Amino acid sequence: MCLSALAHEPEACLVILLVDAKREVKVRDSRVHIVWAEDLGFTDYLKCAFKYNIIELNTALKPHAALRLLERFDRVIYLDPDICVYAPLASVHQALEKDSFALTPHALSPYSGEGKPGDQDLLRFGAFNLGFFAARADSRSRAILKWWDERCRELCYYEPQSGLGVDQKWMDLAPAFFEGTILLRDPGLNVAFWNLHERKLSCVNGQWLVNGDLPLCFVHFSSFVDDDAQAIAGKQTRYAPGSRPDFSAAGQVYRNYLARATQAVELADTQYAYASFADGHALSPALRRFYAMSSHPAVTSAANPFTSSAVLQFARNNRLLTQGPAMFGPATFKQQGGYARQQAFIGIMFRLALRILGPDRYFFLLRYLSNYTSILNQQDIALVLDQRLGR
C-alpha cells in the first residue's frame, strides 16, 4: 500500500500504525514512518488489546490515530493495508477543500441476481467501507473522530447479531449526526469485490481506468487469495475464478508491489503479542468477551491483564483458556464449510425443538437466541464467572 501510494502521491507522508508490542522493525524506505500503537496515548490500551481480537483492536485505533495525526497535518487519508493505489487521489483532495470528512459507499447501485454480497449484506456490514476515510484538520472532522473514537473504545466488537460491525457500522450514523460529512461517489475510489457489478477496469497506455474514462485511484483487495491469481476474493460468490480478467490484471500489479514490499522490510518476530498471556497461555475468543463483561474488582483493576495473576486465575477458574492456537477473527466461508457434520447435527436439534415446542414458541425461542448468541448479551453467565473468582 505504501509503495503504491508513494508512486502516485510522492509528497505525502506515509505513516504505518503498527498494532502490536514494540519490537525491531527495519523499513528500507525512509519515506515510510512507523508509529507504534502503544505510543498513541490510547486510554486503557492494554485492556482493549485483551478484550478485542486482532481485527477489532486494529480498527478501534483508527479514529484515535487520525486525531493524533491531525495535530501535525492539515489532512489525513486512511487506507487499509490491503489497498493498492493506481493514480493520484485527486477527487479526495478536491473534496477536502470544502468538506471535513469523506467516506465511500460499498456500492453506488443495487445488486441483482443471486450471490454474495447483496443489498442485505450491506445492511449487516454497513453502507460505507472503512478501508478508506479522509479528514481535514477542522472542528467538524475532529467532532466526528472524537465521537467515533469513544464508540470504538467501548464497542468495537464484531457482533452482527447485536448490530456491531467493529468500527465500520458506526459510520452509518455519521452523515446524519455531523455536518461536513461527504459521500464520495467517484467509482475510481475503493474498487473491490463488493462493487464489481458496476465497475469495469482497463489499462490504456499505462493508465488504469474505471468504466472506460475515469481514473482508477485505488483497489481494495479485501479477502485476497494469495495462491490463485485468477480468484476474485474469498468472501464473495458472484464471480468465479477467471471470470473477471480485468480485476485479475489489476491484481497482478498488487502482487508485484507485494513482492517488492517483502524486500523492503525486516522483521525478526512476526508473532502477535496480544494472542496470549505473558506466560504463554493462549487467549480464547470467549475469554476476551467475558473479560470485557467482568465487574470483578480484581479483573477490572488490572492495568495489564496480560501479566495479571487475577485475570489468569479468572480464566483458569472458568476454563476459558483455549486448548489450541489462538483464534484471531471471524471464521471464513472456507472454515465454516469444514463443519458440515456439526451443522447437520444442529439442524436435527432445531427440527426436534420445532416439533416439541410448536411453531409459536419455536419462533420466539429463535428470536431470543438471535440476541443471546452474542456473549456480550450473556450477563447472567458473566455474573456466575465473576462469582467463581471470589471476593
C-alpha positions as CSV (number, residue, x, y, z in Angstrom):
1,M,0.0,0.0,0.0
2,C,2.7,2.5,1.0
3,L,4.9,1.8,-2.1
4,S,1.9,2.2,-4.5
5,A,0.7,5.4,-2.7
6,L,4.2,7.0,-2.8
7,A,4.3,6.2,-6.6
8,H,1.3,8.5,-7.2
9,E,1.4,10.8,-4.1
10,P,5.1,11.4,-3.8
11,E,4.7,14.5,-1.5
12,A,2.6,12.5,1.1
13,C,4.0,11.5,4.5
14,L,3.2,7.8,4.8
15,V,2.6,6.5,8.3
16,I,2.1,2.9,9.3
17,L,0.3,2.3,12.6
18,L,1.6,-1.0,14.0
19,V,-0.8,-2.5,16.4
20,D,1.4,-4.9,18.4
21,A,4.0,-4.9,21.1
22,K,7.2,-3.0,20.2
23,R,10.0,-4.9,18.5
24,E,12.7,-4.3,16.0
25,V,11.4,-3.4,12.5
26,K,13.6,-2.1,9.7
27,V,11.9,-0.3,6.8
28,R,14.4,0.5,4.0
29,D,12.3,3.3,2.5
30,S,12.9,6.5,4.5
31,R,9.6,8.0,3.3
32,V,7.6,5.4,5.3
33,H,7.3,6.1,9.1
34,I,6.2,3.7,11.8
35,V,4.1,4.6,14.8
36,W,3.5,2.0,17.5
37,A,0.0,1.8,18.9
38,E,1.2,1.8,22.5
39,D,2.7,5.3,21.9
40,L,-0.6,6.8,20.8
41,G,-1.7,7.6,24.3
42,F,-4.8,5.5,23.9
43,T,-6.6,5.2,27.3
44,D,-6.6,1.6,28.6
45,Y,-4.7,0.4,25.6
46,L,-3.7,-3.0,27.1
47,K,-7.2,-3.6,28.4
48,C,-8.5,-3.0,24.8
49,A,-5.8,-5.3,23.4
50,F,-7.0,-8.0,25.8
51,K,-10.8,-7.6,25.2
52,Y,-10.6,-7.2,21.4
53,N,-9.3,-9.7,18.8
54,I,-6.7,-8.5,16.3
55,I,-9.2,-7.2,13.8
56,E,-11.3,-5.4,16.5
57,L,-8.2,-3.8,18.1
58,N,-6.7,-2.6,14.8
59,T,-10.0,-1.0,13.7
60,A,-10.6,0.5,17.2
61,L,-7.4,2.6,17.0
62,K,-8.1,4.2,13.6
63,P,-10.0,7.3,14.8
64,H,-7.6,8.0,17.7
65,A,-4.6,7.7,15.3
66,A,-6.3,10.1,12.9
67,L,-6.9,12.6,15.7
68,R,-3.2,12.5,16.7
69,L,-2.0,12.9,13.1
70,L,-4.3,15.9,12.6
71,E,-2.3,17.6,15.3
72,R,0.6,17.7,12.8
73,F,-1.0,17.6,9.3
74,D,-3.8,19.6,7.6
75,R,-5.4,16.4,6.3
76,V,-5.3,12.7,6.9
77,I,-6.2,9.9,4.4
78,Y,-6.6,6.4,5.8
79,L,-6.1,3.4,3.6
80,D,-6.3,-0.2,4.7
81,P,-3.1,-2.2,4.3
82,D,-4.7,-4.4,1.6
83,I,-5.1,-1.5,-0.8
84,C,-3.1,-0.7,-4.0
85,V,-3.0,2.9,-5.4
86,Y,-3.1,3.3,-9.2
87,A,-3.4,7.1,-9.6
88,P,-3.3,10.3,-7.6
89,L,-6.3,10.7,-5.2
90,A,-7.4,13.9,-6.9
91,S,-11.1,13.6,-6.1
92,V,-10.3,13.1,-2.4
93,H,-8.1,16.2,-2.2
94,Q,-10.8,18.2,-4.0
95,A,-13.5,17.0,-1.6
96,L,-11.4,18.1,1.4
97,E,-11.1,21.6,0.1
98,K,-14.7,22.3,1.2
99,D,-15.8,19.3,3.3
100,S,-14.4,17.9,6.5
101,F,-14.8,14.2,6.4
102,A,-15.1,11.9,3.4
103,L,-16.5,8.3,3.1
104,T,-17.0,5.9,0.2
105,P,-20.1,3.7,-0.1
106,H,-19.6,0.0,-0.6
107,A,-21.5,0.3,-3.8
108,L,-23.2,3.0,-5.8
109,S,-26.0,0.9,-7.2
110,P,-28.2,-2.1,-6.1
111,Y,-27.2,-5.7,-6.6
112,S,-29.2,-8.0,-8.8
113,G,-29.4,-11.8,-9.2
114,E,-28.0,-14.5,-6.9
115,G,-24.8,-14.4,-5.0
116,K,-22.9,-12.6,-2.2
117,P,-22.6,-9.8,-1.5
118,G,-26.1,-8.4,-1.9
119,D,-28.1,-5.5,-0.6
120,Q,-28.9,-7.4,2.6
121,D,-25.2,-7.8,3.3
122,L,-24.7,-4.0,3.3
123,L,-27.5,-3.8,5.9
124,R,-25.4,-6.2,8.0
125,F,-21.9,-4.9,7.5
126,G,-22.6,-1.2,6.8
127,A,-23.3,1.2,3.9
128,F,-19.7,2.5,3.9
129,N,-16.4,0.7,3.7
130,L,-14.0,2.0,6.3
131,G,-10.9,0.7,4.4
132,F,-10.8,4.4,3.5
133,F,-11.7,7.7,5.1
134,A,-10.3,11.2,4.8
135,A,-10.4,14.0,7.3
136,R,-9.5,17.7,7.2
137,A,-8.0,19.4,10.2
138,D,-11.0,21.4,11.4
139,S,-13.5,21.3,14.2
140,R,-16.2,19.3,12.3
141,S,-13.9,16.4,11.5
142,R,-12.5,16.4,15.0
143,A,-16.0,16.2,16.4
144,I,-16.7,13.1,14.2
145,L,-13.4,11.4,15.1
146,K,-13.8,12.1,18.8
147,W,-17.3,10.5,18.7
148,W,-16.1,7.6,16.7
149,D,-13.1,7.2,19.0
150,E,-15.4,7.0,22.1
151,R,-17.6,4.4,20.5
152,C,-14.6,2.3,19.3
153,R,-13.0,2.3,22.8
154,E,-16.1,0.6,24.2
155,L,-17.9,-1.2,21.4
156,C,-15.6,-2.1,18.6
157,Y,-16.7,-5.7,18.5
158,Y,-17.6,-7.8,15.5
159,E,-21.1,-8.9,16.7
160,P,-23.5,-8.5,13.8
161,Q,-26.4,-10.1,15.8
162,S,-26.1,-7.0,18.2
163,G,-25.7,-4.5,15.4
164,L,-22.0,-4.1,15.9
165,G,-19.5,-4.3,13.0
166,V,-16.2,-3.2,14.5
167,D,-15.6,0.4,13.6
168,Q,-17.5,0.3,10.3
169,K,-21.2,0.2,11.3
170,W,-20.8,3.3,13.4
171,M,-20.1,5.4,10.3
172,D,-23.6,4.7,9.0
173,L,-24.7,7.3,11.6
174,A,-22.1,10.0,10.8
175,P,-23.8,11.7,7.8
176,A,-27.0,12.2,10.0
177,F,-25.1,13.2,13.1
178,F,-22.4,15.5,11.8
179,E,-22.2,18.4,9.3
180,G,-19.3,18.3,6.9
181,T,-19.5,14.6,6.0
182,I,-19.4,13.9,2.3
183,L,-20.0,10.7,0.5
184,L,-17.6,10.3,-2.4
185,R,-19.3,8.7,-5.5
186,D,-16.2,8.5,-7.6
187,P,-16.2,4.9,-8.9
188,G,-12.4,5.0,-9.1
189,L,-12.2,5.0,-5.3
190,N,-12.3,1.8,-3.2
191,V,-12.9,-0.6,-6.1
192,A,-13.4,-4.1,-4.6
193,F,-15.3,-7.4,-4.9
194,W,-18.3,-5.7,-3.4
195,N,-18.8,-3.2,-6.3
196,L,-17.5,-5.1,-9.4
197,H,-21.1,-5.4,-10.6
198,E,-20.9,-1.7,-11.5
199,R,-17.2,-1.2,-12.4
200,K,-15.0,-2.4,-15.3
201,L,-11.3,-1.9,-15.2
202,S,-8.9,-1.3,-18.1
203,C,-5.4,-0.2,-18.7
204,V,-4.8,2.2,-21.7
205,N,-1.3,3.3,-22.5
206,G,-0.2,2.5,-18.9
207,Q,-3.1,4.4,-17.3
208,W,-5.7,2.4,-15.3
209,L,-9.3,3.4,-15.9
210,V,-12.7,2.6,-14.5
211,N,-15.7,2.2,-16.9
212,G,-13.5,3.4,-19.7
213,D,-13.0,7.0,-18.9
214,L,-12.4,7.6,-15.2
215,P,-9.0,7.2,-13.4
216,L,-8.7,4.1,-11.2
217,C,-7.5,5.6,-7.9
218,F,-7.2,2.6,-5.7
219,V,-8.4,-1.0,-5.4
220,H,-9.2,-2.6,-2.1
221,F,-8.0,-6.3,-2.3
222,S,-10.1,-7.4,0.6
223,S,-10.2,-11.2,1.0
224,F,-7.3,-11.5,-1.4
225,V,-6.4,-15.1,-2.5
226,D,-2.6,-15.4,-2.4
227,D,-2.3,-18.7,-4.2
228,D,-4.7,-18.1,-7.1
229,A,-4.1,-15.2,-9.4
230,Q,-7.5,-15.7,-11.1
231,A,-9.6,-15.7,-7.9
232,I,-11.5,-12.6,-7.3
233,A,-11.9,-12.8,-3.5
234,G,-12.6,-15.4,-0.9
235,K,-15.7,-13.7,0.6
236,Q,-17.9,-13.5,-2.4
237,T,-19.8,-15.9,-4.6
238,R,-20.7,-13.7,-7.7
239,Y,-17.5,-14.2,-9.7
240,A,-15.8,-17.5,-10.4
241,P,-12.0,-17.6,-10.7
242,G,-11.0,-16.2,-14.1
243,S,-14.4,-14.6,-14.8
244,R,-13.0,-11.0,-14.3
245,P,-9.7,-10.8,-16.2
246,D,-9.8,-7.0,-15.7
247,F,-9.7,-7.4,-12.0
248,S,-7.1,-10.1,-12.1
249,A,-4.9,-7.9,-14.2
250,A,-5.1,-5.1,-11.6
251,G,-4.4,-7.8,-9.0
252,Q,-1.1,-8.6,-10.8
253,V,0.1,-5.0,-10.2
254,Y,-0.8,-5.5,-6.5
255,R,1.2,-8.8,-6.5
256,N,4.2,-7.0,-7.9
257,Y,4.1,-4.5,-5.1
258,L,3.8,-7.2,-2.5
259,A,6.9,-8.9,-3.9
260,R,8.8,-5.6,-3.6
261,A,7.5,-5.0,-0.1
262,T,8.9,-8.2,1.2
263,Q,12.3,-6.9,0.2
264,A,11.8,-3.6,1.9
265,V,11.0,-4.7,5.4
266,E,12.9,-6.7,8.0
267,L,11.0,-8.2,11.0
268,A,12.6,-10.8,13.2
269,D,9.5,-11.8,15.1
270,T,6.0,-11.9,13.5
271,Q,4.2,-13.5,16.5
272,Y,1.2,-11.4,17.6
273,A,2.0,-10.3,21.1
274,Y,-1.6,-9.9,22.3
275,A,-2.7,-13.5,21.5
276,S,-1.7,-14.9,24.9
277,F,-0.8,-14.2,28.5
278,A,2.8,-13.3,29.3
279,D,3.3,-16.9,30.4
280,G,2.2,-18.2,27.0
281,H,-1.3,-19.3,27.7
282,A,-3.4,-18.5,24.6
283,L,-6.4,-16.3,24.9
284,S,-9.7,-17.8,23.7
285,P,-12.3,-15.6,22.0
286,A,-14.7,-16.4,24.9
287,L,-12.2,-15.2,27.4
288,R,-11.8,-11.9,25.7
289,R,-15.6,-11.3,25.8
290,F,-16.2,-12.5,29.4
291,Y,-13.2,-10.4,30.5
292,A,-14.8,-7.3,28.8
293,M,-18.1,-8.1,30.7
294,S,-16.5,-8.8,34.1
295,S,-17.3,-6.5,37.0
296,H,-14.9,-8.2,39.5
297,P,-12.6,-5.7,41.0
298,A,-9.5,-7.9,40.7
299,V,-10.2,-8.3,37.0
300,T,-11.2,-4.8,36.1
301,S,-8.4,-3.1,38.1
302,A,-5.5,-4.9,36.4
303,A,-3.7,-2.3,34.3
304,N,-2.0,-5.0,32.3
305,P,-4.3,-8.1,32.0
306,F,-1.7,-10.0,30.1
307,T,0.5,-10.2,33.3
308,S,-2.2,-10.2,35.9
309,S,-2.4,-13.2,38.1
310,A,-6.1,-12.4,38.9
311,V,-7.1,-12.3,35.2
312,L,-5.2,-15.6,34.6
313,Q,-7.0,-17.1,37.6
314,F,-10.3,-15.9,36.3
315,A,-9.6,-17.7,33.0
316,R,-8.5,-20.9,34.8
317,N,-11.4,-21.0,37.2
318,N,-13.8,-20.7,34.4
319,R,-12.0,-23.0,31.9
320,L,-11.6,-20.1,29.4
321,L,-8.1,-20.9,28.3
322,T,-8.0,-22.2,24.8
323,Q,-6.6,-25.7,24.1
324,G,-5.3,-24.8,20.6
325,P,-3.8,-21.9,18.8
326,A,-5.5,-18.5,19.4
327,M,-8.3,-17.5,17.0
328,F,-8.0,-14.0,15.7
329,G,-11.1,-13.2,13.8
330,P,-14.4,-14.4,12.4
331,A,-14.5,-17.7,10.6
332,T,-14.2,-17.5,6.8
333,F,-16.5,-19.3,4.4
334,K,-13.8,-21.9,3.9
335,Q,-13.5,-22.6,7.6
336,Q,-17.3,-22.7,8.0
337,G,-17.5,-25.3,5.3
338,G,-15.4,-27.6,7.3
339,Y,-18.1,-28.1,9.9
340,A,-20.8,-29.8,7.8
341,R,-21.3,-32.6,10.3
342,Q,-21.7,-30.3,13.3
343,Q,-24.1,-28.1,11.3
344,A,-26.2,-31.1,10.3
345,F,-26.4,-32.2,14.0
346,I,-27.5,-28.7,15.0
347,G,-30.1,-28.8,12.2
348,I,-31.5,-32.0,13.7
349,M,-31.7,-30.5,17.1
350,F,-33.6,-27.4,15.8
351,R,-36.1,-29.6,13.9
352,L,-36.7,-31.6,17.1
353,A,-37.2,-28.3,19.0
354,L,-39.8,-27.2,16.4
355,R,-41.8,-30.5,16.9
356,I,-41.7,-30.3,20.7
357,L,-42.4,-26.5,21.1
358,G,-44.7,-25.9,18.2
359,P,-44.4,-23.0,15.7
360,D,-45.2,-20.1,18.0
361,R,-42.8,-20.9,20.9
362,Y,-40.2,-22.1,18.4
363,F,-40.4,-18.7,16.6
364,F,-39.9,-16.8,19.9
365,L,-37.1,-19.1,21.0
366,L,-35.1,-18.2,17.9
367,R,-35.8,-14.5,18.4
368,Y,-34.3,-14.9,21.9
369,L,-31.4,-16.9,20.7
370,S,-30.5,-14.4,18.0
371,N,-29.7,-11.9,20.8
372,Y,-28.3,-14.4,23.3
373,T,-25.8,-15.9,20.9
374,S,-23.7,-12.8,21.5
375,I,-21.6,-13.3,24.6
376,L,-21.9,-9.6,25.2
377,N,-25.6,-10.3,26.0
378,Q,-25.0,-13.2,28.4
379,Q,-24.8,-11.1,31.6
380,D,-26.2,-13.9,33.6
381,I,-23.3,-16.2,32.7
382,A,-20.8,-13.4,33.3
383,L,-22.1,-12.9,36.8
384,V,-21.6,-16.6,37.6
385,L,-18.0,-16.4,36.2
386,D,-17.2,-13.5,38.4
387,Q,-18.5,-15.3,41.5
388,R,-16.2,-18.2,40.9
389,L,-13.2,-15.9,41.4
390,G,-14.4,-14.9,44.8
391,R,-14.0,-11.6,46.6
